[in-house]
Amino acid sequence: MTFDLAIIGAGPAGLSMVRALADSGLRIALIEQQSASALADPPFDGREIALSLRTLRILRESGVFDHIPADQVFPLEHAIVMNGEDRHPMRVAPLRGKSALGALVPNQQIRRAVWAAVQGQQGLTLFDRNRVGAIHTAADHVEIELQPVAEGGEGAAVEPAPVSIRARLLIAADSRFSDTRRKMGIGADAHDFGKTMLVCRMQHEQPHHHTAWEWFGIGQTLALLPLSEHLSSVVLTLPPHEMQALLELPDADFERDIARRYQGRLGEMRRAGSRHSYPLIGVYAQRFVGPRFALIGDAAVGMHPVTAHGFNFGLHGVDLLSREILAAVRAGTDIGAPERLQRFEAAHRRATRPLYLATQAIATLYTDDRGPARLVRRLVLDASSRVGPLRLAIATALSEEGLSLRALLPALPGLRGT
Ligand SMILES: Cc1cc2nc3c(=O)[nH]c(=O)nc-3n(C[C@H](O)[C@H](O)[C@H](O)COP(=O)(O)OP(=O)(O)OC[C@H]3O[C@@H](n4cnc5c(N)ncnc54)[C@H](O)[C@@H]3O)c2cc1C
């Protein structure tokens, strides 16, 4: 049971890492608590993932995109950001020479596609229905104890015996609440926004013109993610007790309530999918690496969804770390060498930290309904609308050609100098 690499978590990030190393010749162990059949056919979870142009390019180059049906890719051509009743929204258009800001793809389709892309990959061994027990780090390897999930789930009478595997490098991609991160003694800064996000597909009378909305209202935040003609994903952020009441409404009342929140701008609205809710918690790991260990995906950076960067960042980390690993393989050197891991950490932190802080500030400022916050956000949006370079910075960041939302930072209160 000896491998070059062990990856914990077969979510979008873990599977993308497997795929990125397809031609490396490495023996990879992939450890996942769910069954292979659940991974092959993931349920619809309501998330429509806004993919940046950079992410789309990586997915195309890795062949993952070939597994996404064309009718599940929805162009994202424009975005508008509105503040309460203000009449002048900030409009974001594609960069010169580009026809779109990115594309929306259901998370279910991403999971399915990246799973399909690794099937039959040479050197890959899947340990599904397994969780991780004790982890011991030695100078040249990591020893990982696997604890098979008992048939019949928690509380089943007979627990199968644990198995141990050994690898030269361990990568954790086991979500923002990463158990492995904690086991490896790495802390994380977590911020609970105290809000819940609803996502639900709805049909509406008026067209969306492939324009995404972000609408910071009083007591709620609304977004609209444009899918096919007259079909969008409604995204609503509310305090948890209000959300619970909304989730329990019968369909007709729910539809009326949502149409009212959008002030009838989309005409009548009909539920076209299941309702899903997510607690809003942002997480940033204090370190991304340790001896023979690295964090990727949400386990490293768990973003608030408002700026739609979570998976985009996940793929960015995969890209950086896989390049280091592939370079080590080509040079015949250690794939877990500290200097390689540190290079990955420094580059990923540089790309993600400013955006993580900016997103925290946006999410906090725009859900604060007190007078001063309302005034500040109106000023920020006003400035953003009028100052061309700032709008360009936002379009660039959404498209993620260079992750340059950093240019936006001076406009966000409390972030100067970060
Ligand atoms: C409402 C919403 C909207 C979003 N919109 C966007 C968007 O527009 N754009 C964007 O880029 N991102 C978006 N995101 C973020 C995106 O969905 C996540 O960043 C992405 O799914 C994270 O992938 P991951 O593989 O790191 O983690 P996960 O998807 O959480 O996968 C983790 C995997 O690890 C497994 N696992 C966990 N613990 C263990 C264990 N102990 N042992 C074994 N296996 C384990 C789990 O079963 C799972 O398969 C959104 C998120 C939400 C909630």
PDBQT file of the ligand as one rigid body, heavy atoms in Angstrom, charges set to zero:
ROOT
HETATM    1  C1  LIG A 501     -24.323  28.475  -2.973  1.00  0.00    +0.000 C 
HETATM    2  C2  LIG A 501     -22.912  28.374  -3.495  1.00  0.00    +0.000 A 
HETATM    3  C3  LIG A 501     -22.594  28.974  -4.697  1.00  0.00    +0.000 A 
HETATM    4  C4  LIG A 501     -21.287  28.909  -5.201  1.00  0.00    +0.000 A 
HETATM    5  N1  LIG A 501     -20.995  29.552  -6.373  1.00  0.00    +0.000 NA
HETATM    6  C5  LIG A 501     -19.745  29.522  -6.843  1.00  0.00    +0.000 A 
HETATM    7  C6  LIG A 501     -19.406  30.213  -8.067  1.00  0.00    +0.000 A 
HETATM    8  O1  LIG A 501     -20.250  30.855  -8.688  1.00  0.00    +0.000 OA
HETATM    9  N2  LIG A 501     -18.125  30.142  -8.526  1.00  0.00    +0.000 N 
HETATM   10  C7  LIG A 501     -17.162  29.437  -7.866  1.00  0.00    +0.000 A 
HETATM   11  O2  LIG A 501     -16.021  29.400  -8.342  1.00  0.00    +0.000 OA
HETATM   12  N3  LIG A 501     -17.453  28.772  -6.726  1.00  0.00    +0.000 NA
HETATM   13  C8  LIG A 501     -18.708  28.808  -6.194  1.00  0.00    +0.000 A 
HETATM   14  N4  LIG A 501     -19.005  28.141  -5.040  1.00  0.00    +0.000 N 
HETATM   15  C9  LIG A 501     -17.929  27.414  -4.349  1.00  0.00    +0.000 C 
HETATM   16  C10 LIG A 501     -17.694  25.995  -4.896  1.00  0.00    +0.000 C 
HETATM   17  O3  LIG A 501     -18.910  25.270  -4.919  1.00  0.00    +0.000 OA
HETATM   18  C11 LIG A 501     -16.658  25.332  -3.999  1.00  0.00    +0.000 C 
HETATM   19  O4  LIG A 501     -15.511  26.148  -3.939  1.00  0.00    +0.000 OA
HETATM   20  C12 LIG A 501     -16.220  23.950  -4.496  1.00  0.00    +0.000 C 
HETATM   21  O5  LIG A 501     -17.303  23.080  -4.615  1.00  0.00    +0.000 OA
HETATM   22  C13 LIG A 501     -15.233  23.349  -3.507  1.00  0.00    +0.000 C 
HETATM   23  O6  LIG A 501     -14.729  22.135  -3.994  1.00  0.00    +0.000 OA
HETATM   24  P1  LIG A 501     -13.809  21.227  -3.059  1.00  0.00    +0.000 P 
HETATM   25  O7  LIG A 501     -13.489  20.017  -3.877  1.00  0.00    +0.000 OA
HETATM   26  O8  LIG A 501     -12.708  22.005  -2.477  1.00  0.00    +0.000 OA
HETATM   27  O9  LIG A 501     -14.727  20.839  -1.806  1.00  0.00    +0.000 OA
HETATM   28  P2  LIG A 501     -16.125  20.030  -1.710  1.00  0.00    +0.000 P 
HETATM   29  O10 LIG A 501     -16.979  20.274  -2.918  1.00  0.00    +0.000 OA
HETATM   30  O11 LIG A 501     -16.647  20.406  -0.380  1.00  0.00    +0.000 OA
HETATM   31  O12 LIG A 501     -15.675  18.504  -1.743  1.00  0.00    +0.000 OA
HETATM   32  C14 LIG A 501     -15.020  17.895  -0.639  1.00  0.00    +0.000 C 
HETATM   33  C15 LIG A 501     -15.021  16.368  -0.829  1.00  0.00    +0.000 C 
HETATM   34  O13 LIG A 501     -14.296  15.786   0.246  1.00  0.00    +0.000 OA
HETATM   35  C16 LIG A 501     -15.056  14.718   0.799  1.00  0.00    +0.000 C 
HETATM   36  N5  LIG A 501     -14.686  14.616   2.229  1.00  0.00    +0.000 N 
HETATM   37  C17 LIG A 501     -14.933  15.519   3.206  1.00  0.00    +0.000 A 
HETATM   38  N6  LIG A 501     -14.407  15.106   4.368  1.00  0.00    +0.000 NA
HETATM   39  C18 LIG A 501     -13.820  13.897   4.128  1.00  0.00    +0.000 A 
HETATM   40  C19 LIG A 501     -13.117  12.960   4.941  1.00  0.00    +0.000 A 
HETATM   41  N7  LIG A 501     -12.886  13.198   6.238  1.00  0.00    +0.000 N 
HETATM   42  N8  LIG A 501     -12.651  11.836   4.371  1.00  0.00    +0.000 NA
HETATM   43  C20 LIG A 501     -12.878  11.575   3.060  1.00  0.00    +0.000 A 
HETATM   44  N9  LIG A 501     -13.546  12.421   2.238  1.00  0.00    +0.000 NA
HETATM   45  C21 LIG A 501     -14.004  13.579   2.768  1.00  0.00    +0.000 A 
HETATM   46  C22 LIG A 501     -16.520  15.115   0.585  1.00  0.00    +0.000 C 
HETATM   47  O14 LIG A 501     -17.373  13.994   0.599  1.00  0.00    +0.000 OA
HETATM   48  C23 LIG A 501     -16.436  15.775  -0.799  1.00  0.00    +0.000 C 
HETATM   49  O15 LIG A 501     -16.580  14.851  -1.854  1.00  0.00    +0.000 OA
HETATM   50  C24 LIG A 501     -20.286  28.202  -4.489  1.00  0.00    +0.000 A 
HETATM   51  C25 LIG A 501     -20.605  27.587  -3.282  1.00  0.00    +0.000 A 
HETATM   52  C26 LIG A 501     -21.902  27.680  -2.776  1.00  0.00    +0.000 A 
HETATM   53  C27 LIG A 501     -22.232  27.029  -1.462  1.00  0.00    +0.000 C 
ENDROOT
TORSDOF 0
